[in-house]
Amino acid sequence: MDFEDLEPKNKLRKKVDLSTWNIEDLEEYIENMKAEIVRAEAAIAEKQSVSSAAESLFKR
């Protein structure tokens, strides 16, 4: 078990003050956030796949 599993599931993150960031930093931040979204979507797809496999196994 990872320590991340022990953290609250819906932990709210503090908003980042973007007003002092330059354009390049903002663009990099956006790219990093997009990569994190892709990672989260992949985790969802994996969990749905496992769930579907388990459901089909137990419905036999």
N, C-alpha and C positions, 0 to 999 in steps of 0.2 A: 504494500500500500504506500502511495506517495503522500507526503505531507500536504500536497495540494488537495487531496481528497478530504482532508480534515477541515478545510476552510469553508466558510459559508458559501452556499451555492450561488446566491444572487447578491454577492457583495458589490455595493455601489462604489465606484471609483470617483475620486475627486476630479473635477474638471480641471484641465490644464489651462493656464493663462496663456493664450496664444498671441496676445496683443504685442508682446515684445519679440516674437520670433520673426526672423527674416523669411523671405519667400522660399529660399532653398530648403530651410529647415521645415517649413510648413509642407512643402512638397514631399520631403523625405518622410515626415510624420504620416502623411496621407498614404504613402506607399506601404509603410509599416503597418498601418491600420488595415489596409486592404489585404495584406498578407495574413494578418491575424484573422480576418473574416474568412479567408479561404481555409485556414487551418481549422477554425471552428466549424465551418460547413463540412469539412472532411471528417471531423470527429462525429458530427451528427449523422452523416451518411454511414459511417462505420457502426455506430450504435444502432441505427435503424436496420442495418443488414444483420447484425447479430440477433436483434430482437425478432426479426422476420424468420430467421433460421430456427431460433428457439421455438417460436410459435408453430412453425410447420412440423417440427420434430415432435412436439407434444400433442398435436392435433391428430396424429396417426392413430 
